[in-house]
Amino acid sequence: MSETIKNKGWIVTFAGTGINLALGILYTWSIFKGAIEKSVKGGGEGAFNWDIAKLNDPYSVCCLCFAFSMIIAGKCQDKIGPRVTAFLGGILVGLGLLLISQTSNYFIWVIGFGVLAGAGIGFGYSAATPPALKWFPPSKTGLIAGLVVAGFGLASVYIAPLSEYLLKTFGIHNSMLIFGISFLIVVCGLSTLMVNPPAGYVPNGDDSSSSKKGKPAAQNDFSPSEMIKTPTFWIMWAIYFIGAGTGLMVIGSVAGMAKKSMGEAAFVAVAIMAIGNAGGRILAGIVSDKVGRNVTLAGILIFQAVLMLSAIPTMNAQEASAILVVLLATFIGFNYGANLSLFPSLTKDRWGLKSFGINYGILFTAWGVGGFVMSRMSQMLMATTGSYTSSFVIAGIMLCVGAVLTMSLQPKTAKVTEGVIFQPQLGLTMADGGEKVKKETVNKEQIREKINRG
């Protein structure tokens, strides 16, 4: 029985990775945008008649809907399970892509790609990580979260060249039709493998003293209303807005940025950036398990700020080195991807697994708002100035602010409920928690724990 349960953990993990490999079509938007822009400038019957300044709007709205649908999807995942939630995601993504395959209308694309596909991505994505984390001990939180979300980042490795081929062979509308049918089948199929562990399940390798002795451990499960009342939540929201928004700003336009030096091979930059994106998710998860989340996140933000400012002369050069462009894209993707591994882990560490789906969904709104604001700002500045310089300068400054905010985060919170006994491994002595807590709920936000400072 234990062997069967152990195997299900890995099945759920890789099924979640597979779902994210399909949903990661979002990161290939810059290639679709290039095809739309070419159609706008070429004109003719059936051409896209869009304002150049609005080319990123379906992508921006998709980021926003993706993020806010995570709140509903997270609640759905917590209440009725990951299988139904992921299945609904597959249906919505498929319908959205099928809808835009029939038209060049700007508003339909915003609804189809932005609203429907965005919401579908949110439902599928929210169902992938929570069940996987529940099958493994806390010591593997970063690794498992990194593996699952790596699928989303890695998707462009195959979707970028595939999109380039389909666009040249079948055109943009038929390409969307093919993607819509394929992803509907893949996501809905893999959703059948998404299951939570049975009640009372204790992950193999969970060797905490409370688990061994069968004693109740101090609870750290926060409800959504309790979570948003903590100052830590709002600081983390601001940091996520910065880290995700600046990364999405580059991802949404990377093909156009690379076009000058790489020509028709610009899709290669998108694919290689995806490798960095996925690598950042896995490596940051592993490193944060060892050295702490805060230290890892602050280092990532500082590194990203340096890259943003370093990219300015390269982006403005008349004949930029293709190798340098690819390297910049890879490392920017790496740092962006790290956010998508660290913030789920931070959410679980600080506010527990009981309401993880909806709690992370609420925090994830920062990702969507950041992507919406930064990608729109970048496209508007580009249309006005003809350069990405202003966007990269603003991003660099914001990332430095984010690093400072990260280091200001207080240690992990602990909430104690009536009848719960503190354990020494929480950084407290038995004198601190040797008696049952009499109050119904006590918020220990001010307690500085000696361990797990990340």
C-alpha positions in Angstrom: 0.0 0.0 0.0 2.8 2.4 0.9 4.5 1.7 -2.3 1.3 2.4 -4.3 0.9 5.7 -2.5 4.5 6.7 -3.1 4.2 6.0 -6.8 1.0 8.1 -7.0 3.0 11.1 -5.7 5.3 11.0 -8.7 2.4 10.3 -11.1 0.6 13.4 -9.8 3.8 15.4 -10.0 4.5 14.6 -13.6 0.9 14.8 -14.7 0.9 18.3 -13.3 4.1 19.0 -15.2 2.4 17.7 -18.4 -0.6 19.9 -17.9 1.6 22.9 -17.5 3.6 22.0 -20.7 0.3 22.6 -22.6 -0.8 25.7 -20.7 2.6 27.3 -21.3 1.4 28.5 -24.7 1.0 31.9 -23.0 4.8 32.3 -23.1 4.8 32.0 -26.9 2.6 35.0 -27.4 5.5 37.1 -28.8 5.6 34.8 -31.8 1.9 35.1 -32.4 2.2 38.9 -31.9 4.8 39.0 -34.6 2.5 37.3 -37.0 -0.3 39.7 -36.2 1.9 42.7 -36.5 3.1 41.5 -39.9 -0.5 41.1 -41.0 -1.4 44.6 -39.7 1.4 46.2 -41.7 0.8 44.1 -44.8 -2.9 44.8 -44.9 -5.2 43.2 -47.5 -8.4 41.1 -47.2 -8.7 39.2 -43.9 -5.8 41.0 -42.4 -5.6 42.0 -38.7 -6.7 45.7 -38.4 -5.3 46.4 -35.0 -3.7 49.4 -33.4 0.1 48.7 -33.0 0.0 50.0 -29.4 -2.6 47.3 -28.6 -0.8 44.2 -29.9 0.0 43.0 -26.4 -3.6 43.4 -25.1 -4.8 39.8 -25.5 -1.6 38.7 -23.7 -2.0 41.3 -21.0 -5.7 40.4 -20.4 -4.7 36.7 -20.4 -2.2 37.4 -17.6 -4.8 39.3 -15.6 -7.6 36.6 -16.1 -5.1 33.8 -15.4 -4.2 35.4 -12.1 -7.7 36.3 -10.9 -9.2 33.0 -12.0 -6.7 31.4 -9.7 -8.8 32.6 -6.7 -11.9 30.8 -7.9 -9.9 27.8 -9.2 -8.0 27.6 -5.9 -11.3 27.5 -4.0 -12.5 24.9 -6.4 -9.3 22.8 -6.0 -9.6 23.0 -2.2 -13.3 22.0 -2.1 -13.9 19.5 -5.0 -10.3 18.4 -5.8 -7.7 18.9 -8.6 -9.2 16.5 -11.1 -12.4 18.5 -11.9 -10.5 21.8 -11.6 -7.9 20.8 -14.2 -10.6 19.3 -16.5 -12.5 22.7 -16.5 -9.2 24.4 -17.3 -8.7 22.2 -20.4 -12.2 22.9 -21.6 -11.8 26.7 -21.3 -8.4 26.9 -22.9 -9.6 24.7 -25.8 -12.7 26.9 -26.3 -10.7 30.1 -26.2 -8.2 29.0 -28.9 -11.0 27.5 -31.1 -12.9 30.9 -30.9 -9.9 33.0 -32.0 -9.2 30.5 -34.8 -12.3 31.8 -36.6 -11.6 35.5 -36.7 -9.2 38.4 -36.8 -11.4 40.7 -34.7 -9.5 42.5 -31.9 -12.2 42.2 -29.3 -12.8 38.5 -30.0 -9.1 37.8 -29.6 -9.2 39.6 -26.2 -12.1 37.5 -25.1 -10.8 34.2 -26.6 -7.2 34.4 -25.8 -7.4 36.9 -23.0 -10.5 35.9 -21.0 -11.3 32.2 -21.9 -7.8 30.9 -22.4 -6.6 33.0 -19.5 -9.2 31.6 -17.1 -8.5 28.1 -18.4 -4.8 28.4 -17.7 -5.7 29.6 -14.2 -7.8 26.6 -13.5 -5.3 24.1 -14.9 -2.3 25.7 -13.2 -4.0 26.0 -9.8 -4.8 22.3 -9.9 -1.3 21.1 -10.7 0.9 22.1 -7.7 -1.2 21.6 -4.5 -1.9 17.9 -4.9 1.7 17.2 -5.8 3.0 19.0 -2.7 0.6 17.0 -0.5 2.2 13.7 -1.5 5.7 14.8 -0.3 7.4 15.9 3.0 8.2 19.6 3.7 11.9 18.9 2.9 10.9 18.4 -0.8 8.5 21.4 -1.1 10.9 23.5 -3.2 11.9 20.6 -5.5 8.3 19.4 -6.2 7.0 22.9 -6.7 9.9 23.5 -9.1 9.3 20.4 -11.1 5.6 21.0 -11.5 5.8 24.6 -12.5 8.8 23.9 -14.7 6.4 22.4 -17.3 4.8 25.9 -17.8 8.2 27.5 -18.3 9.6 24.7 -20.5 6.5 24.7 -22.8 8.0 27.3 -25.3 10.9 24.9 -26.0 8.5 22.9 -28.2 5.7 25.4 -28.7 8.0 28.1 -30.2 9.4 26.1 -33.1 6.1 24.3 -33.6 4.3 27.7 -33.7 6.8 29.0 -36.2 6.2 25.9 -38.4 2.4 26.0 -38.2 2.3 29.8 -38.9 4.3 29.4 -42.0 2.5 26.3 -43.2 -1.2 26.9 -42.2 -1.4 30.5 -41.1 -2.3 31.9 -37.7 -6.0 30.9 -37.6 -5.5 27.3 -38.5 -2.6 27.2 -36.0 -4.9 28.3 -33.2 -7.4 25.6 -34.3 -4.7 22.9 -34.1 -3.5 24.1 -30.7 -7.1 24.4 -29.4 -8.0 20.8 -30.2 -4.7 19.4 -29.1 -4.5 21.2 -25.7 -8.2 20.4 -24.9 -7.4 16.7 -25.3 -4.1 16.8 -23.5 -5.2 18.8 -20.4 -8.5 17.0 -20.0 -6.8 13.6 -20.4 -4.0 14.3 -17.8 -6.5 15.8 -15.4 -7.8 12.3 -14.7 -4.5 11.5 -13.0 -4.7 14.5 -10.5 -5.6 13.2 -7.1 -5.0 14.2 -3.5 -3.6 11.7 -1.0 -6.0 9.9 1.3 -7.1 11.4 4.6 -4.5 10.8 7.3 -1.7 10.2 4.8 1.8 11.0 6.1 4.5 11.4 3.4 7.5 9.1 3.3 10.5 10.9 4.7 8.4 13.1 7.1 10.7 12.5 10.1 9.6 15.4 12.2 9.4 14.5 15.9 5.7 15.2 16.0 5.0 12.8 13.2 7.1 10.1 14.8 5.5 10.4 18.3 2.0 10.9 17.0 1.6 14.2 18.8 -0.2 17.2 17.4 2.1 19.8 15.9 1.7 23.5 16.0 -0.7 24.5 13.3 0.2 27.0 10.6 -3.0 26.8 8.5 -4.3 30.3 7.7 -7.6 31.0 6.1 -7.7 33.5 3.3 -9.1 36.2 5.5 -6.4 35.7 8.2 -3.7 35.7 5.5 -4.6 39.0 4.0 -4.6 40.7 7.4 -0.9 40.0 7.8 1.6 42.7 6.7 3.7 39.9 5.2 1.1 39.1 2.6 1.0 42.6 1.2 4.8 42.9 1.1 5.0 39.5 -0.7 2.2 40.7 -3.1 4.3 43.8 -4.0 7.5 41.7 -4.5 5.6 39.2 -6.7 4.2 42.1 -8.7 7.7 43.3 -9.4 9.4 40.0 -10.0 6.7 38.6 -12.3 5.8 41.8 -14.0 9.3 42.6 -15.2 9.8 39.1 -16.4 6.5 39.0 -18.3 7.3 42.3 -19.9 10.3 40.7 -21.6 8.6 37.4 -22.4 5.8 39.2 -24.1 8.1 40.9 -26.6 11.3 38.7 -26.7 10.7 37.5 -30.3 10.5 41.1 -31.5 13.5 42.1 -29.5 15.5 39.3 -31.0 14.3 39.9 -34.6 16.9 42.6 -35.2 19.9 40.3 -34.7 18.4 36.9 -35.4 15.9 37.5 -38.2 13.6 34.6 -38.9 15.4 32.5 -36.2 14.1 34.8 -33.4 11.9 32.0 -32.2 15.1 30.3 -31.0 15.5 33.0 -28.4 11.9 32.2 -27.2 12.7 28.5 -26.9 16.1 29.0 -25.2 14.5 31.5 -22.8 12.0 28.8 -21.9 14.9 26.5 -20.9 16.2 29.2 -18.6 12.6 29.7 -17.3 12.2 26.1 -16.4 15.7 25.8 -15.0 15.1 28.7 -12.7 12.0 27.1 -11.3 13.8 23.8 -10.4 17.1 25.2 -9.3 15.6 28.0 -7.2 13.3 25.4 -5.5 16.3 23.2 -4.6 18.5 26.1 -3.4 15.7 27.6 -1.3 15.2 24.3 0.5 18.8 24.6 1.5 19.5 28.3 2.2 16.0 29.7 2.7 13.4 31.4 0.5 14.2 35.0 1.4 17.9 34.8 0.6 17.2 33.0 -2.6 14.5 35.4 -3.7 16.6 38.5 -2.9 19.5 37.2 -4.9 17.3 36.5 -7.9 15.8 40.0 -7.8 19.2 41.7 -7.7 20.5 39.5 -10.5 17.5 40.3 -12.6 18.0 44.1 -12.0 21.6 43.8 -13.2 20.4 42.0 -16.3 17.7 44.5 -17.1 20.1 47.4 -17.0 22.8 45.4 -18.9 20.3 44.6 -21.7 19.8 48.3 -22.7 22.9 48.7 -24.9 22.3 45.3 -26.4 18.7 46.1 -27.3 19.6 49.5 -28.8 22.6 48.2 -30.8 22.2 48.3 -34.6 23.9 44.9 -34.9 23.5 43.2 -31.6 25.3 39.9 -31.0 22.8 37.0 -31.4 24.7 35.1 -28.7 24.5 38.0 -26.3 20.7 38.3 -27.0 20.2 34.6 -26.3 22.3 34.7 -23.1 20.3 37.7 -21.8 17.0 36.0 -22.6 18.1 32.8 -20.9 19.1 34.4 -17.7 16.1 36.8 -17.6 13.9 33.7 -18.1 15.8 31.9 -15.4 15.3 34.6 -12.8 11.6 35.1 -13.8 11.0 31.3 -13.5 12.5 31.3 -10.0 9.6 33.4 -8.8 7.1 30.8 -9.9 8.8 28.2 -7.7 9.6 30.4 -4.7 6.2 32.0 -4.1 4.2 28.7 -4.0 6.8 27.4 -1.5 6.6 30.7 0.5 2.8 30.4 0.6 2.9 26.8 1.9 5.6 27.6 4.4 3.9 30.7 5.9 0.2 29.9 5.6 -0.1 26.1 5.4 -1.7 23.5 3.0 -5.3 23.5 4.2 -6.3 26.5 2.1 -3.2 26.5 -0.1 -5.2 26.6 -3.3 -7.1 29.8 -2.6 -4.3 31.4 -0.6 -1.9 31.1 -3.4 -4.6 32.1 -5.9 -5.0 35.4 -4.0 -1.3 36.0 -3.9 -1.0 35.1 -7.5 -3.1 38.1 -8.5 0.1 40.0 -8.1 1.5 38.0 -11.0 -1.4 38.9 -13.2 -1.6 42.6 -12.3 2.2 42.8 -12.8 2.0 41.1 -16.2 -0.9 43.3 -17.3 0.7 46.6 -16.1 4.3 46.0 -17.2 3.5 44.4 -20.6 1.1 47.2 -21.6 3.5 49.9 -20.3 6.4 48.3 -22.3 4.3 48.1 -25.6 3.0 51.7 -25.2 6.5 53.1 -24.5 7.9 51.1 -27.5 5.1 52.5 -29.8 5.8 56.0 -28.5 9.6 56.1 -28.3 10.6 53.3 -30.6 12.9 51.9 -27.9 12.8 49.5 -24.9 15.2 51.7 -22.8 12.6 53.3 -20.6 10.9 50.0 -19.8 14.2 48.3 -18.8 15.3 51.3 -16.6 12.0 51.3 -14.8 12.1 47.5 -14.4 15.7 47.6 -13.0 14.7 50.2 -10.4 11.6 48.2 -9.4 13.6 45.0 -9.0 16.1 46.8 -6.6 13.1 47.9 -4.5 11.8 44.3 -4.5 15.1 43.0 -3.2 15.0 45.5 -0.3 11.4 44.5 0.5 12.4 40.8 0.5 15.0 41.3 3.1 12.5 43.2 5.2 10.2 40.2 5.4 9.7 38.9 9.0 10.3 35.2 9.8 7.6 32.7 9.1 4.4 33.1 11.1 2.9 30.5 13.3 -0.7 30.2 14.3 -1.7 28.2 17.3 -5.2 26.7 17.9 -6.8 25.6 21.1 -5.5 22.3 22.5 -2.3 22.3 20.4 1.0 21.7 22.0 4.1 23.4 20.8 7.0 21.2 19.8 10.7 22.0 20.4 11.6 21.8 16.7 9.6 25.0 16.1 12.4 27.0 17.7 10.6 27.2 21.0 11.4 25.5 24.3 8.9 23.3 26.1 8.4 26.1 28.6 7.1 28.2 25.8 4.5 25.6 24.7 4.3 22.9 27.3 0.7 23.8 28.2 -2.4 23.8 26.0 -3.3 27.2 24.6 -6.5 28.5 26.2 -7.4 31.1 23.7 -9.3 29.9 20.6 -6.8 31.4 18.2 -3.5 33.1 19.0 -1.5 34.8 16.2 2.3 34.3 16.9 3.4 36.8 14.2 5.9 38.4 16.5 7.7 35.2 17.4 11.1 35.0 15.7 11.7 31.4 15.0 15.3 30.1 15.1 14.9 28.0 12.0 13.1 28.1 8.7 13.8 31.9 8.3 13.1 31.6 4.6 
